[in-house]
Amino acid sequence: MKKFVRAVKGLGYLSLAGIFISSCNLVGGGGGARTASNPGFASSATGLEFNEEGGFQVTDFAGQPDGPNLVFIEGGRTVLGSFEEDVVYTRDNVERAVTVASFYMDETEVANIHWLEYEYYIKQDSDEFYWKNNLPDTAVWAKDLAFNDPYVNSYYRYPGFRYFPVVGVNWRQAVNYCKWRTTVVNLKLAEDAGLLDPVVSSDDAFAGAEGGDLGASAGTVPGLESGVTLPGYRLPTEAEWEYAAQALIGTQYLDENQTHRRLYPWDGHALRNPYGKSQGYFLANFKRGKGDYAGIAGKLNDGAMITTYIYDYPPNDFGLYNMAGNVNEWVQDVYRPLSFQQMDDLNPARRDAYNDEESGYDGGYSFLGNEAPYSEEEWVATSGLQKAYNADSPPMKRIRVYKGGSWADVAYWMSPGTRRFLFEDSATSTLGFRCAMIRAGSNF
């Protein structure tokens, strides 16, 4: 501001007036509209210059950075709910119109190689208790009356399965992964932008301190106001997941007209590809019928007796792979059968404790070291979660929704509107997840 005043003192009256009018436009007195990417050099409210020594700092901003593996999902109005015949008579997802704001979602399920990377870093300096309790449960493959032992021993770690979806991960472990991934991605973005000491951001910085708190070993990650870091990876809400699976952006005709809805994440009621060289082949990895997981030798159809490569099968119109079949996927929401009657119609989601009896909760118990009231010794003494709550009447907040169908499910469960639930500390060989992120700085 002082420099500006000195610059105009020696000019004539008319020149000063002209500069004053011009400067009003720049400062915000009637010029072009400011934007997040072009805020001007001074405040449009006070006229004070930005980024002066000791003054208000406004960093450069070119839009939300692209997070690794994320695909932009343009939001809008849609009809959520089961479009499939309700053969199980749950009536827990009745159709209703909602609006879902734009967001980002992983184009693929989180794969074994991603979780192995996570394990590698948290093992560096997290305590053993935290590390071990964030390992996938490989015993989910074990069956008393089936020989699945090779999967128990090799599915997670054998290199051939690197890009198969990670399974045996419970809901809380998935949440922990999202938090870790947020910090690591933001550390990398900050380092690339020159805002982090390269020595600090060594491998140890990505490992996390005791309990998985990366901040203690990685230094300070620049805040959101820096314009460099991302808002945070998380599990998608059920509404976001269902909206993204529908991918009705591919059914648009002229102005706000949709030519049809979708039973699956693709057009038509059939499960086979009707076009080209892949005509007749299934469009997802699912169980065709009793005892039929893949077809017959010499002409295997869906080609996968268990899970398959995360990029197999054509993506939907948002560019998302395997939104039907392969593995079911955890979402944020607590399961309640009547949620559709109670949630907002803008960005609906069901949280813990809303409209539930207090007796249905477990007194704040938290799993995997997230402010848990139990020490490691107490954990071992009580044999873990099995004795942490009454198995005959488990706390309601532990029940979470999962969606999408899996390699072991019939086609009914691949319809985006179908929904099932499981305790949040449970894991199976048919259940994985993918991450999502808000679209920040946007009104759509």
Helices and strands as residue ranges (DSSP letters): H 2-9, H 13-27, E 70-73, E 76-80, E 96-100, E 103-106, H 112-125, H 128-132, G 138-141, H 149-154, G 159-161, H 171-192, G 203-206, G 210-212, H 215-218, G 224-226, H 238-246, G 248-251, E 252-253, E 257-258, E 295-296, E 299-300, E 328-334, H 339-342, G 358-360, H 376-381, G 384-387, G 396-398, E 399-403, G 411-414, E 420-423, E 431-432, E 436-438
